[in-house]
Amino acid sequence: MTRTTSERHTDILNGYKAGGSRFNEWSREKLGDFTLLRWEWGALSMRWDIDERFIMPDGVMFGGHIASVADHVAGLAAMTVLTGDRERFRTSRLETNYFRPLTAPLALIEARVTNASKTLIHVEADFTDRHEKRAVRVNAVQVRRLTG
């Protein structure tokens, strides 16, 4: 089995890590300020600087917003195991389990591909709060597809 991320997806992930890609701009506007700290085959680490736009009046994050971020993170993790430039994916299942409220100023995220088959990519991710306690665990399934 090839364990080399495609050139296209390597460029996207490296651009995201450098901070100047269109994906950074989109995520900053829609989801918040993310920093891709590191990525490798089947895994990545991110920092999410949570801003006031996404905080409810009681000081915690809205669960639906966290689920949107979870989908974004799962997609980036799945991208690490795509071997062909024409490969794409779509979310088939997203399960978001909340253990404690997530609050500003940040969350650290560790995501890993737990299984990558010919048609499915399974991803697991943990969001930890500023006290280094797990706040959220995500399980996602991405369906592989080809373009063109």
C-alpha positions in Angstrom: 0.0 0.0 0.0 1.3 3.5 -0.9 1.7 5.7 2.1 2.4 8.9 0.3 -0.1 11.7 0.3 -0.8 12.9 -3.3 1.0 16.0 -4.6 -2.3 18.0 -4.8 -3.3 17.2 -1.2 0.2 17.7 0.1 0.2 21.2 -1.5 -3.2 22.0 0.1 -2.1 20.8 3.6 1.3 22.6 3.4 -0.5 25.8 2.2 -2.9 25.5 5.1 0.0 25.0 7.5 1.8 28.0 6.1 -1.4 30.1 6.8 -1.9 31.8 3.5 -4.2 29.5 1.5 -7.8 30.1 0.4 -8.7 27.3 2.9 -7.3 29.4 5.8 -9.3 32.4 4.7 -12.5 30.4 4.3 -12.1 28.6 7.7 -11.2 31.9 9.5 -14.3 33.6 8.2 -16.8 30.7 8.7 -15.4 28.6 11.6 -12.6 30.5 13.4 -8.9 30.9 13.5 -7.0 27.6 13.0 -3.4 26.8 12.9 -2.3 23.5 11.4 0.6 22.7 13.7 1.7 19.5 12.0 0.5 16.8 9.6 1.7 13.5 8.4 0.3 10.4 6.8 -2.9 9.7 8.8 -2.6 12.3 11.5 -2.6 16.0 12.2 -2.6 18.5 15.1 -4.3 21.9 15.1 -4.8 24.9 17.4 -8.2 26.6 17.3 -8.1 30.2 18.7 -11.8 30.6 19.6 -13.1 34.2 19.2 -16.2 35.9 20.6 -18.2 35.3 17.4 -18.7 31.7 18.4 -19.4 32.1 22.1 -22.9 31.9 23.5 -24.1 34.3 26.2 -23.2 31.8 29.0 -19.5 31.7 27.8 -19.5 28.3 26.0 -19.4 27.2 22.4 -22.6 26.2 20.7 -22.5 22.4 20.0 -23.6 22.8 16.4 -20.6 25.1 15.7 -18.3 22.5 17.2 -19.8 19.9 15.0 -19.1 22.1 11.9 -15.5 22.4 13.0 -15.3 18.7 13.6 -16.4 18.1 10.0 -13.7 20.4 8.8 -11.0 18.7 10.9 -12.1 15.2 9.9 -11.8 16.3 6.2 -8.3 17.6 6.7 -7.3 14.4 8.4 -8.8 12.3 5.6 -6.9 14.4 3.1 -3.6 13.1 4.5 -4.3 9.6 3.2 -5.4 10.5 -0.3 -2.9 9.1 -2.7 -4.2 10.3 -6.1 -4.6 13.9 -7.2 -8.1 13.1 -8.5 -9.3 11.7 -5.2 -11.9 13.6 -3.2 -14.2 12.7 -0.3 -17.5 13.5 1.3 -18.7 13.1 4.8 -20.9 10.0 5.3 -21.2 10.0 9.0 -20.2 12.5 11.8 -20.6 11.7 15.4 -19.7 14.4 17.9 -19.5 13.4 21.6 -19.4 16.2 24.2 -17.7 15.6 27.5 -17.5 19.1 28.9 -18.1 22.7 27.6 -15.6 24.1 25.2 -14.8 27.7 26.0 -12.4 30.5 24.8 -9.6 31.1 24.4 -8.5 27.9 22.6 -8.8 24.2 21.8 -6.1 21.9 20.8 -7.1 19.2 18.3 -5.5 15.8 17.6 -7.0 13.9 14.6 -6.0 10.5 13.3 -7.2 8.2 10.5 -8.1 4.9 12.2 -8.8 3.0 9.0 -8.4 3.9 5.3 -9.9 1.4 2.8 -10.5 1.6 -0.9 -13.9 3.4 -0.4 -14.0 4.6 3.2 -11.8 6.7 5.5 -12.5 6.6 9.3 -11.3 9.5 11.4 -11.2 10.1 15.1 -10.4 13.5 16.7 -10.1 14.8 20.2 -10.6 18.5 21.1 -8.9 19.4 24.4 -9.6 22.6 26.3 -7.2 25.1 27.8 -6.9 22.9 30.9 -5.8 20.0 28.7 -9.0 18.1 29.4 -10.8 16.3 26.6 -13.9 18.3 25.8 -15.1 16.6 22.5 -14.4 13.4 20.7 -15.3 13.1 17.0 -15.8 9.9 14.9 -16.3 10.5 11.2 -16.5 8.4 8.0 -15.5 9.9 4.7 -16.4 8.3 1.4 -13.7 8.4 -1.2 -14.6 9.4 -4.8 -12.8 10.4 -8.0 -13.3 13.6 -10.0 -13.0 14.0 -13.7 
